[in-house]
Amino acid sequence: MIHKDLTNPYYVEWLDFLKSTEKWTEEQIHDYQLEEIKKIVKHAYENTAGYRKLYDSVGINPNDIKTIEDFRKLPFVEKRLIQENLDDFTFPTDEMEYVTTGGSTGIPFGFYRDKKAFARELASKAHQYYRIGWREGCRQMVFRGLPINTADHIEFIPEFNELRCSSYYLIPEQMEKYRLKAFDYKPEFLKGYPSSLYIFARYLEEVNKPFPVVKGLLCASENLYAYQKELFKKVFKGARIFSHYGHYELAVLAGYCEHEDTYHVLPQYGFAELIDKNGNVVTQRGQIGEIVGTSFLVYNTPFIRYRTQDLAVFKGMRCESCGRPYQIWERIEGRLQEFIVTRNGRYISMTAINMHDDTFDPIRQFQFYQEEKGVVIFRYIPKDAITDERLMDIKKRLLLKFGDDIELVMKEVSEIPLTKRGKHRFLIQKLNLGIGDIE
């Protein structure tokens, strides 16, 4: 059976375009992006009242944009502005459809896009996966937020040749069913939320039972943390761990290259900027900035200089390993809501909670929770009974990471709820954060 995506002309057309532009020079990328920027800005100004009012308010006309520097004079737009004025920021067409994000930043968000944009999104991801040998039709075992209502919570989808396993049921007895099913299916790739794949990998490590050899893991829709990657390499020996950054708004897409674990921003997809807390473009290697995106795909609800509240670390404008003249990010530092705020106002990224030892061995699942500055609740589900001494040792190790201006409350729970999309959230952050002094 032919892979369903390959029957979509929008998908195939865009995939062919990406293949043809894979060897573009820096100059070709610059010229293409500038033309796409001019096109989307002109469209938004002429066809949406929201952008026209916004640009008129600062005295900028689309015809004024001759360079990238001119474009950067346009004001940023934020999620709440579009959310509260959606009709004004939307160009209606018969083909558009309403979609919503998961609200990971605390602001559930709906907007409009068409099927052509979504097909190009899928093709863009596939183009990145090609770097590690994935192709449409490869056998893949998918762990996602899917409420599969079969008896074993497993479903085979022939048009994609994929075996879907619900992440709503990642308990030992269910994960054993997934493990056994894998020997019948023989997946080439595992795909899913890093948090779901991590829980499954911990189970495999704990029971010390075999699992079929896979070529790679495709991690999506969440930040991939170093502690997760380390476990994946240990459990799925020889598998290439691949991660990409993206979001429903389709403004920025970035994925690993075939040679190193850095994020390569796809220039045909949109225009990405990293912005510091003063609104300036980040240019220094190792500097953290907020990801600001301009989509070349979405024309119904355009996203132009759109602040994502996601953070990345700048590395450069060319990959030394693969040679692509793309913007390179050393890592995704996480969503803004994936930071803990200490009593003294320090912001601590969840990437800092990377244990290289047996700290979490007695724990089946855990989650951090914060609703008060300087106070963090560590919710945990133990594998078995855990002694007070061992619990205090875990607390001590965590406080070494956090510092002395955090009060850490240890709380045993019987269940850690999933998000509506079936994600296992590492941190529930209830504080309203702005970019501060990130650590």
Buried (B, 14 or more C-beta within 10 A) or exposed (E): EEBBBBEBEBBBBBBEEBEEBEEBEEEEBBEBBBEBBBEBBBBBBEBBEBBBEBBEEEEBEBEEBEEBEBBBEBBBBBBEBBBEBBEBBBBEEEEBEEBEBBBBBBBEBEBBBBEBBBBBBBBBBBBBBBBBBBEBBBBBBBBBBBEBEEEBBBBEEEEBBBBBBBBBBBEEEBBBBBBEBBEEBEBBBBBBBBBBBBBBBBBBEEEEEEBBEBBBBBBBBBBBBBBBBBBBBEBBEEBBBBBBBBBBBBBBBBBBBBEEBBBBBBBBBBBBBBBBEEEEBBEEEEBBBBBBBBBBBBBBBBBBBBBBBBBBBBBBBBBEEBEBBBBBBBBBBBBBBBBBBBBEEBBBBBBBBBBEEEBBEBBBBBBBBBEEBBBBBBBBBBBEEBEEEBBEBBBEBBBEBBEEBBBBEBEEBEEBEBBEBBBBBBBBBEEEBEBEEBB
